[in-house]
């Protein structure tokens, strides 16, 4: 298909943001609202990386071509490592022919089944729930279903101490794949695979050098999202140095989910090697 980034060349100072989310996963932006914002703010390139939504890539490219805005084909895949979440950003795959879509569809299917299982468990424990609420949850993207289940349990279970235990007893869990499987599928799809927000600690693996070494022994990631809003200056410097020492690609993303925390204008130079790997030239 005709990609919006075909033949793209950027200046080193061009404004880019390589991690954004819409209502197709857990964001508040619609795809059109987000693209209109990026155009109005004079971004030169962006990537919509909705969680486990490879299926939307073709439609996003059509919209981007129609609006004449360069949008890099991308997805954020959900992984679990050492008992904690660790997301992987995949860039540059073919929307029509890739190995990532099967993984994403599997996550979506299992998350839907988990939502149904937990809801039915709450019913079996005598909680009065509207069956239509389950239908509404299942109609949403998989990434929205766990938060909705938590909100439902918080509203329904009077004893706050029982909320977490009841959900876990019902099988409440976040569906993922292991990092190595995702990286292998990305590479088989011609994509590069980047470790997302390595400095997050809110339920995610917070990586130091030793953990990065260990992960790379299991999953041959291509790079690191060095530039990220909540990384401290010390973390950014450490990840940048690590990437340089190990010849890894570097990425920059705001992780914007809504207008309240809008996209960030990162310089294209910060992700030069990554962009050139996916066919975008930096002057």
VENQUI-V479620 format. One record per helix or strand of 2 or more residues. SS is the DSSP state (hx for helix, st for strand). FROM is the first residue (numbers start at 1). TO is the last residue. If there is no record, write none. Layout:
ss->SS from->FROM to->TO
ss->SS from->FROM to->TO
This chain:
ss->st from->9 to->10
ss->st from->15 to->20
ss->hx from->31 to->40
ss->st from->45 to->48
ss->hx from->54 to->67
ss->st from->71 to->72
ss->st from->74 to->77
ss->st from->79 to->81
ss->st from->84 to->85
ss->st from->88 to->91
ss->hx from->100 to->124
ss->hx from->131 to->138
ss->hx from->142 to->156
ss->hx from->160 to->169
ss->hx from->179 to->188
ss->st from->192 to->195
ss->hx from->209 to->218
ss->st from->223 to->228
ss->hx from->233 to->245
ss->st from->249 to->253
ss->st from->266 to->267
ss->hx from->268 to->277
ss->st from->281 to->282
